């Protein structure tokens, strides 16, 4: 009898324990389903900055006398370009054009605050000579405390392929797939061909290059939108003679087109061709807001130009 009772108690305990396990599994599954249903419901609010960076000041500005760095045994002095200061504005994403080396970028966007990814095209500058000058390319910097996680890169080297007869080197593009608020979206940095103007645009190699690059960017955008993902495209775009907006699908996106308010000393001339464009995802509730303004990259050195800052949500 004692043995029977002990077996009965054991059976009851096993049944109760199994019931608790089943209940716990059901509750855990319900929590997972709830959390999954909440994925992507929050809107992303970001500040995107876009500007062109160069190793030397503009030709129209008298360069300041650089400070001597050291003397060698013969007494002559070696000199170096003026060092850049970190940018004063804060942005979650900084889209850069005109990059020739990461040294200048690191001066303006310190590694402690930003992680930078440049186009693979920058590797060509390792072997640059006087006969083959450095090429200007693109990069993207992500602020470390912006809670944005990088999940993929795409190097659009095909944008740098010049058409026959073109003499000016073209810039490649760099794209990053980011995750914010558990929602994926893309950022593409471009610096498209310029110099297409006048009455004989069809005969200019730069016009053919700009047309080809715009077609490649539109194809890239269509692929991302078809996959249901949002995309931000920023950088310098070609503006045809007499035109004030971008052609094709790009001209239909929410973004910077028109005069932007700000405190830029040159009136925004240094970013006249700079755009920040947003293509929302294919979600039914997708909505985009955009508010942009311009600021000097360095208030104490206005000759370095301006930056376009765009506060966007989607």
N, C-alpha and C positions, 0 to 999 in steps of 0.2 A: 504493500500500500504506500509506503513511504517513497518507494522508487517511482510509482505511478504519479504521485503528486508532484514529485520533482520534475518528472518529464512534462507534466501538464504546465507547470510554471515556466519551464524553459520554452515550451511551444508558445505560450502567451507572450513571453518576453521577445521571442524571435519575431512574432507577428507584429507586435507593437513597434519594434525597431525597424522592421521592413516598411511599416506604414509611415513612420517618421522620415525614412529615406525617400520614399515616394513623394511625400508632401514637400520635403525640402527640394527635391529635383523639380517639381512642378513650379514651386515659388521662384526658384532660380531661373528657370526657363522664362517665366512671365516677366521677370526683371530684365532679362536679356532682350526679350522682344520689345519691351517698352523702351529700353535705351536705343535699340536699333530704329524704332519708329521715330525717335527724336533726332536722329542723325540729320544734319544739314538744315535744320529748321531756323537756326540763327543766321541773321544777315551778317556778312563780312563788312567791316568798316576799316578802311585802310587809307594811309597817306602814301601816295606815290610821287616820287621826285624824279625828274628827268633833266639832264643837262649834258653838254659836251665838255670833256676834259682834255687838256692838252699839256704837253710838257713845257711849252714856251708861251709867253704872253702874246697877244695879237700884235701884228706888225704896225698897226696904227697907233700903238701906245709906246712911248719911249721906255725901254726896259730900264729898271733900276740897276745901279751898280751892285754886282754881287759881292758878298763878303768873302775875303780870302779864307781858304781852308787850311792850307799848310804850305811850307816852303821846302824845296829840296836843296841839295848841297850847293847848287849854283845860284841860289838866291831869288830865282824867279818864282812867281806865284801861280798856283793852280786855282781855278775858280769853278764854282758849280752853280747851277740855276737856283733861284730863290726857292726856299722850302715852302711848301703849302701848309696852311693851318687846317685843322679839322673843321668841317662845315658846322655852322651854328644851328641850322634847322634840323629838326628830327623827322625822319620818314621811316615807315615800315619797309618800303622797297625803294631802292634807288637804281634807276636805269641810266646807264652811262653810254656815251658815244665818244668817238675820238680817242680811244684808249690805245696807247703805244707801249706802255709798261705799267706793271702793277705797283712800282715804287711810288709814283705820284698818287695813285689811287689810295694806297695805304696811308699816305700823309693826310689825305682829306677824309678818309673813312677808316679809322683805326681798326685793327683786327680785334681789339677788345670789345668793340661795339658792333661791327659788321662782319659778316662772312661774304666774300666776294667770289664770284665765278665769272671768268672771262671766256670769250670765244677761243677755240683752239687756234684760230688764225693768229693769235698773238705769238705763237711759237715761231712764226716766220721772221719775227724781228730779232731772233737770236743771231741770225746770220746776215743782218742788214748791213749794207755798206753804202758808200756815197753813190755808187751806181744803182743800188737797189735800196732806196730809203725805207724807213720804217712805215708799215701800214697802220692805219687807224682802224680799230675794231670796236666791238661792243662788249659790255659786261653788265652784270646785275649784282647788286649788293642787298643783302637781307639783314635787317637789324636783329641782333641776337635776342633781344627781349620782346620781339614782336609776336612770339608764339606761332611762328610759321615754320613748318617742317618741310624740308626739301625731299621729294620722293623720286624725281627724275630730271634728266637734262636732255636737251636736244640741241645739237650744233648745226645750224643752217649754213654750212659752208658753201652751198650752191648759190647763195646770194652774192658771193664774192667773185663768181665766174664772170669775167669781162666779155662783152660782145666784141666782134671783130672791129678793129680800128679804135678801140677805146684806149686812152693813155692813162687816165686817172685810175689808181687802184680803187677797188670797191671793198666795202666792209661786209663781213659775214654777220650772221645773227646768232643770238644765243637765247634759248628758251628754257624756262624752269617750271616744273610742275610742283606746286606747293599745296600744303594741307593746312587749312586754317578753320577753326571751329568744326573740325572733322569733315570739312568740305574741300574737295580738290578744285584747283583752278590753275591756269597757265599764265605766265608772264613772258612776253617776247620783247627783246631789245633789238631795235633795227636802226640802221643809219644808211638810208637809201641814196641812190645816185642823185646828184644835183647838176645844175647847169643846162637844163633843158628849157630853152626859151627862144622867142623869136618866131619868124614866119616860116622858117624851113626846119621845123622841129623833126620832121620825118627823116632828115638827112644827118641828124646829129647822133653819134654813137651813144652819148649820155642819155638821150631820150629812149633809145632802144633798151639800154640797161635799166632805166627807171621803170619802163613798162614791164619788162621781164621780172624785175624784183617785186613789183606790185602784184603781179599775177601769182608769184610764189607765196607771198604773204597771204593773199586771199585764199589760195588753196589750203594753206596751213590752217587758217581760221575756219574754213568750212569743215575741215576734218575734226577740229575740236568741238565745234558747235554740234555737228552730227553725233558726236559721242556724248552729248549732253553736259559738257563742261564749260564753265565760264572762262573768259580769256581777257587779259590786259595786254595791249600792244602799245609800246611807247618808244619814242625816239624821233629822229629827223626823217621827214618825208619829202618827196619831190613835189613842188608846187609849180604847175605850169604857168606860163606867162599869162597874166590877167586873171588867173583863177585864185579863189580864196578857200576852197574846200577840196577834200580828197575825192578821188574818183571811185566809182564802183561801190562795193559793199562797205569799204572802209569809211566812205563818206556818210553812211547811214548809221554808224555807231555813235553811241553817246561818248562825248569827250570834248577836248579843247579845240574849238573852231571859232575864231573871232577874237576880239580884244579881251585881254585878261587884266584884271586889276593887280596892282602891286607896287613895289618900291624899287624896281630895277632902274639903275641910273641910265642905261642905254635905251630905255623905253621898250625893252623886250626884243630888240633887234637880234640879240644873240640867240634867242630861242624862237625866232619868227617861224621856223619850219618844224618846231617841236610839238608833238601831239602826245596825248595820253588817251587811248581809246579803250572802251570797255564793251565787251560782248557778253551779255548775261547767259546763263545756262538755259536749257530748254524747259525748266520747271514752269508750271502754270503761274506761280506767284512771283516769277522773276521780275525784278524791277531794279533800275539803276539810277543812282543819284550821283551828280558830279558837281564839284565846286573847285575851281582852280584859281591860282594867283601866282605871281612871279616874285622872286626875291633874289638879291645878289648872292652869288656863291660865296663871296668873301666881301663883307661890307667895307673892310679897310683896303681892299684891292678891287675896285669896281671894274678894272680892265679884264678881270677873269670872267666876266659875263654873268649871266643870270641862270636860275634854275626854275623850272615849272613845277609847282607843287599842287597836286590834285588830291582833294579829299573825296573818296569814292565809297559807295556802299552798293552791294548787290547780293 
